[in-house]
Amino acid sequence: MQIVDLEFIVTQIQENLDLDATYWNENEGCIKFDETPVFYTRYEDHFMIEIDGVEMEVPRI
């Protein structure tokens, strides 16, 4: 089982998801960090992410 660096993933989502041209136009999708898929849904003031079946709300900055 691979250990997920949740703090790193949350920081990357907050700092880059709205700026990365690959993802900024999509309201939902999946990004892989190493081999771990991270599913996201974009809302007006936050992201919902799912990692290994666990969902969490991440504020947009």
N, C-alpha and C positions, 0 to 999 in steps of 0.2 A: 504494500500500500504506500502510495506517495503522500508525503506531507505537504499540505498546502499552506503557503505563506499568505494568510488572509489579509493581514495589514498591507502587504505589498500590492495585492490584487485590488483592494479597495482604493488605495492611493492612485494606482494606475487608472482605474475606472474614473475616479473623480477628476483627475488632472488631464486625461487624454481622450476620453470617449467623445466628448463634444468637439474636440479639435481634430481628430484623426479623420481624414477624408474618406477612409475606408468604411467608417462606421457612423459618421455624423448625420447622415441622411436616413439612417435606419432607426425605427422606433423599437425594434427588438432584434435580437440576434444572438450569436455565440462567438466568444473569443476564447482561444486556447492559450493558457499559460503553462508552458512546458507541455505536458500531456493532459492537463486538467481542463475540461471544458467549463466555461463560465457563461451561463445564459443570462441575458439582461433584457429588461424592458425599461424604456425611457418614459418618465413622466415629467410634468412641468417643473417640479421642484426636487425630484429624487429619481434614483434608479432602483429597481428591484432586481437583485441578482440571485442566482441559484447556483450553488456549488455542491456537488455530490448529494443532491436532494434537499439541501438546506437552503431556505430562502432568507434573504435579509434585505432591509431597506438601507440604501446608501444616499445621503444627501448630495445634491448637485452643488458644486461650489462655483 
